[in-house]
Amino acid sequence: MLARGSQRRMDPTRGLPENTLRTSLRAALRGVSLPHRVVVHAIDGVAPGLYRSPDLSTPARAGAMRDELYRVSWEGGLARDAAFVVIAATDVGALDDREYREAHLAAGLVEGRLHLLAYGLGASASGMTFVDSEVPPFLGEQLDGLLFTCVGVPGYTSATGGPPGAPTEVRKVTER
Ligand SMILES: Cc1cc2nc3c(=O)[nH]c(=O)nc-3n(C[C@H](O)[C@H](O)[C@H](O)COP(=O)(O)O)c2cc1C
């Protein structure tokens, strides 16, 4: 928890090991039935492309997607520069009110787990917004975006957090 800090810059020239991707997905999605998709930009041993988690064997769509995801995420540099981006998505029109709340709660839990896993595994993470109407065509399915989580190689090391009541002084870092 104390190692986790806001990460505003990820290093697009470096990737993450396959184990980081697999461990993150396995632990973050445990007990969660909400659909998640994964965009792999730079993972050793996994071809770049769009995958339907938990299947990492065959991409739903193969190829480099940094520029495409930059556009879909409303020019969010972190979605372009991350090593992988996890996308919680479901057909919200098919949900009743309770299911809609449950879907967002599940997406939030997964995002929180992905953050803690990333810092525990030596990576970094950030939430990311997106252009709603661009998500279904990007995924190639009638799935609406709920949350994007970018996981990547940190562009700098965050200061260690302080205990309650004594936060560490930090310097503002702007996005790339
Ligand atoms: C749902 C969600 C959407 C976000 N969207 C963006 C975004 O569009 N652009 C961006 O640079 N950061 C985005 N962030 C990252 C937040 O700016 C960042 O998480 C916030 O400053 C809290 O800091 P930390 O989680 O990095 O510690 C988003 C975070 C969440 C949880």
The ligand as an ORCA input file, in Angstrom:
! r2SCAN-3c Opt
* xyz 0 1
  C     -12.352      5.495    -13.297
  C     -11.060      6.239    -13.452
  C     -10.875      7.011    -14.582
  C      -9.686      7.697    -14.769
  N      -9.490      8.407    -15.915
  C      -8.290      8.999    -16.136
  C      -8.054      9.725    -17.333
  O      -8.920      9.826    -18.186
  N      -6.838     10.254    -17.543
  C      -5.851     10.138    -16.626
  O      -4.771     10.634    -16.869
  N      -6.062      9.490    -15.452
  C      -7.245      8.926    -15.208
  N      -7.469      8.266    -14.031
  C      -6.410      8.242    -13.041
  C      -6.682      9.254    -11.954
  O      -6.341     10.519    -12.411
  C      -5.878      8.852    -10.740
  O      -6.233      7.548    -10.446
  C      -6.186      9.752     -9.576
  O      -5.453     10.915     -9.724
  C      -5.837      9.062     -8.259
  O      -4.492      8.826     -8.224
  P      -3.881      7.382     -8.223
  O      -4.960      6.363     -8.323
  O      -3.025      7.341     -9.435
  O      -3.128      7.329     -6.950
  C      -8.673      7.613    -13.799
  C      -8.879      6.850    -12.647
  C     -10.057      6.158    -12.474
  C     -10.237      5.339    -11.229
*
